[in-house]
Amino acid sequence: MLLAVEKLTYARTKVLEYSYMSDKQVTIYGADWCGFCHTAMHYLDDKKIKYNYIDIDKDSSAAKEVVEKSGQRGIPVLEIGKEIIVGFDRPKIDNALGI
């Protein structure tokens, strides 16, 4: 669902700030060195979508878990509700979020 929030700017003009609301829990499995992981996080930040980030380099059990969930060793892996998306695939992410 798209929300529009009216805000006043420093020049006292009204602007609309858009954000997307999703009732689905979002988790990103990634690593600090992964550029596409950062791209995925920035994309969700820009959409103001809350997510959990799990660094698989720092959590070996999460690394095993994400391989079991995705069937692959590549990152990022996004878990949106019950859907698993491997890599930064904007159309799949948008579709899973319903935006």
C-alpha positions as CSV (number, residue, x, y, z in Angstrom):
1,M,0.0,0.0,0.0
2,L,1.4,3.4,-0.9
3,L,1.2,6.1,1.7
4,A,1.5,9.8,1.0
5,V,2.5,12.0,3.9
6,E,2.3,15.8,3.5
7,K,5.3,17.7,4.9
8,L,6.4,21.3,4.9
9,T,9.8,22.0,3.5
10,Y,12.2,24.7,4.7
11,A,10.6,27.1,2.2
12,R,7.2,26.4,3.7
13,T,6.0,24.6,0.5
14,K,4.1,21.4,0.8
15,V,5.5,18.2,-0.6
16,L,4.3,14.7,-0.5
17,E,6.7,12.0,0.8
18,Y,5.8,8.6,-0.4
19,S,6.4,5.3,1.4
20,Y,5.2,1.8,0.9
21,M,3.6,-0.2,3.7
22,S,4.0,-4.0,3.6
23,D,2.5,-6.4,6.1
24,K,5.2,-9.0,5.0
25,Q,8.3,-9.5,7.0
26,V,11.4,-8.7,5.0
27,T,14.9,-10.2,5.7
28,I,18.0,-9.6,3.7
29,Y,20.9,-12.1,4.1
30,G,24.1,-10.6,2.9
31,A,27.6,-9.5,3.7
32,D,29.4,-6.2,4.1
33,W,31.6,-6.8,1.0
34,C,28.5,-7.5,-1.2
35,G,27.7,-4.6,-3.5
36,F,24.3,-6.0,-4.5
37,C,23.4,-6.5,-0.8
38,H,24.0,-2.8,-0.2
39,T,21.9,-2.0,-3.4
40,A,19.0,-4.1,-2.0
41,M,19.2,-2.3,1.3
42,H,19.3,1.1,-0.2
43,Y,16.4,0.2,-2.5
44,L,14.3,-0.8,0.5
45,D,15.4,2.2,2.5
46,D,14.3,4.5,-0.4
47,K,10.9,2.9,-0.3
48,K,10.9,3.2,3.5
49,I,10.4,-0.5,3.9
50,K,11.6,-2.0,7.2
51,Y,13.7,-5.1,7.0
52,N,16.0,-7.2,9.1
53,Y,19.6,-7.6,7.9
54,I,21.6,-10.7,8.6
55,D,25.3,-10.7,7.9
56,I,26.1,-14.3,7.0
57,D,29.9,-13.7,7.5
58,K,29.2,-13.0,11.1
59,D,26.5,-15.7,11.6
60,S,27.5,-19.1,10.3
61,S,24.2,-20.7,11.3
62,A,22.4,-18.0,9.2
63,A,24.7,-18.8,6.3
64,K,23.7,-22.5,6.4
65,E,20.0,-21.5,6.8
66,V,20.0,-19.3,3.8
67,V,21.6,-22.0,1.6
68,E,18.8,-24.4,2.8
69,K,16.1,-21.8,2.0
70,S,17.4,-20.7,-1.4
71,G,19.2,-23.8,-2.6
72,Q,22.1,-21.5,-3.6
73,R,25.2,-19.9,-2.1
74,G,24.8,-16.5,-3.8
75,I,23.8,-13.3,-2.0
76,P,21.9,-11.2,-1.4
77,V,18.9,-13.4,-0.5
78,L,15.7,-11.6,0.3
79,E,13.0,-13.4,2.2
80,I,9.8,-11.5,1.7
81,G,7.0,-13.2,3.5
82,K,7.3,-16.8,2.4
83,E,9.0,-15.8,-1.0
84,I,12.8,-16.3,-1.5
85,I,14.5,-14.0,-4.0
86,V,18.2,-14.6,-4.9
87,G,20.0,-11.5,-6.1
88,F,18.8,-8.0,-6.5
89,D,15.9,-8.5,-8.8
90,R,13.8,-5.3,-8.6
91,P,10.7,-6.6,-10.4
92,K,10.6,-9.7,-8.2
93,I,11.1,-7.6,-5.1
94,D,8.3,-5.2,-6.1
95,N,6.0,-8.1,-6.9
96,A,6.7,-9.8,-3.6
97,L,6.0,-6.6,-1.7
98,G,2.9,-5.8,-3.8
99,I,4.2,-2.4,-5.0
